[in-house]
């Protein structure tokens, strides 16, 4: 599925402040290599049902294996192994001569101290791999996991590595054993060890995705290859919200366009991001935050949410809005299935101009029956001109005002909202009072 950097940012899949991102929320890895593999997976949404279902199978398999992930392999362990390989050690002799061994410890004491400390971490790593192979082995495995397990088991049949895995935790094996392991790890088994670190990272990333499905009660969606775009979601919510209120939403060729209205803070942006991030997670093979979801395989996902001006280029907010809409039209005019999410069309111009521009854009987009659209707007006045189009579904979030106190239900309803609460908020926050007191 195609997606650009703007959409990834709009949907907060990744965020400059990482703790506010979907990636951060679902990242349960404990090592840097696992996190980097997870990031790689998150940057590569699948483009086929076979790949999506393949990842779902991997995650289901790991869920069925439980949470007994190797406790020996920590981020500190992996970092220490990397340091050992990168450090310019004096050549470690083959451990076949007592005099040579004692001489190395005496004349290369700093190097030996590093070796002595590092070997414990390598032992933890291989002990953890042995535990992991035991956890995952047996029964029918997805081919990707089976390959990883086979590589681990193959390595553990090598005598030096097998002996490392048998070392007791926290125990110093002694001078001769330390030099024995260091000699082989720096030589014949360096490449294999680096490969296994990479394999562990991949497995940890998959396990992180699997455990996130369990921890956040996500559900695996059904993805179909129907030629017409469709999205059915029951109990959908945004994964970043601590206490979300779920939505039900159906979009298909007959009603492929949602015209979404409601006041500020009523929930329009949250719904748009919930839909977008959930569709994205579905294309990763992840579970989604919904009781049930069925969707077609989309070829691309585009958003127009956080448009910015560019002072350096002399580009206004409105100009960049227009350019984003233009680029969207060019991309989706290819006959393929797209999900397009637009939050507040043409905020960068006056109301009358915005109404005229918004109406023109919507009238054009509704011709594209090959894609699904959600467009939110404050401009409820244009809804009347759009009523004759049968493929537009009018949805809104309501707001109640009592004595300047706002109440939001966050319930998605059929129809059009004409709520205006800007001045109410201005008055409630005492801004009007402050303004009236100026100059006194």
Protein Blocks (a to p, Z undefined) as FASTA:
>chain_A
ZZdfklmmmnomacfblmlpfklmmmccfbfklmmmmmmmmmmccfbfklmmmmmmmmmm
mmmnojadcfklcfklmmmmmmmmmpccdddddffbfklmmmmmmmmmmlmmmmmmmmmm
mmmmmmmmmmmmmmmggcjddfklmmmmmmmmmmmmpmklmmmmmpcghiaebjklmmmm
mmmmmmmmmmmmmmmmmmmmmmmmmmmmmmmmmmnopacddddfbfbdcdddehiacfkb
mbdcdddddddfklmcccdeddehklmmmmmmmmmmmmmmmmnopacddfbdcddddfbd
cddfbgcddfknopafklmmmmmmmmmmmmmmnopacddddehihklbcfklmmmmmmmm
mmmmmmmmmbccddddfklmlmmmmmmpmkbccdddddddeehiacdekiacedddfbdf
klmmmmmnommmmmmmgoZZ
